[in-house]
């Protein structure tokens, strides 16, 4: 199930990018308050290179 959820989330995020509602280089903390202290971007989250533990 996790693989399907990841693909669905990525597709939904890319739809928001296409619609101009978010940008891949926006900081994730702008949308997720718990991440506001980090410099993690949406792109890093989607590529799973943010450095966040599971």
Backbone torsions as a table, in degrees:
resi	resn	phi	psi	omega
1	UNK	NA	-35.3	-177.5
2	UNK	-59.6	-40.2	179.3
3	UNK	-62.8	-41.2	178.7
4	UNK	-66.3	-40.6	179.6
5	UNK	-64.0	-41.5	179.2
6	UNK	-61.6	-45.8	-179.8
7	UNK	-65.0	-42.0	179.3
8	UNK	-63.2	-45.3	179.9
9	UNK	-62.1	-44.4	179.1
10	UNK	-62.0	-41.8	179.2
11	UNK	-64.5	-41.4	178.9
12	UNK	-64.8	-41.3	179.0
13	UNK	-64.8	-41.9	179.7
14	UNK	-65.8	-31.2	175.8
15	UNK	-65.0	-41.6	177.3
16	UNK	-64.3	-37.3	177.2
17	UNK	-64.5	-46.9	179.8
18	UNK	-60.0	-38.9	179.6
19	UNK	-76.6	-6.6	179.2
20	UNK	79.8	14.6	-177.9
21	UNK	-83.8	-26.9	174.5
22	UNK	-139.5	166.3	174.8
23	UNK	-122.3	149.1	-178.8
24	UNK	-62.8	-28.7	-178.3
25	UNK	-94.8	9.2	172.3
26	UNK	-68.6	147.4	175.1
27	UNK	-71.8	135.7	-179.1
28	UNK	-61.9	-30.4	179.7
29	UNK	-61.9	-18.3	176.6
30	UNK	-67.0	-27.4	-176.6
31	UNK	-111.9	-23.2	-179.0
32	UNK	-124.4	100.3	-175.0
33	UNK	-53.4	-32.8	-179.7
34	UNK	-64.5	-18.3	-179.4
35	UNK	-101.7	9.2	-173.7
36	UNK	-63.1	-24.5	-179.7
37	UNK	-83.9	-8.3	-177.5
38	UNK	-101.3	157.6	177.5
39	UNK	-100.1	25.0	-178.2
40	UNK	-71.3	136.1	179.0
41	UNK	-101.4	164.9	175.6
42	UNK	-59.4	-41.1	179.6
43	UNK	-57.7	-44.7	-179.7
44	UNK	-64.5	-39.3	178.2
45	UNK	-64.1	-43.7	-179.3
46	UNK	-67.4	-34.1	179.5
47	UNK	-85.2	-4.0	-177.9
48	UNK	58.1	42.5	178.5
49	UNK	-122.2	25.5	-175.4
50	UNK	-78.6	-21.7	-176.4
51	UNK	86.1	1.6	177.0
52	UNK	-74.2	140.6	173.8
53	UNK	-69.4	165.2	-178.1
54	UNK	-57.8	NA	NA
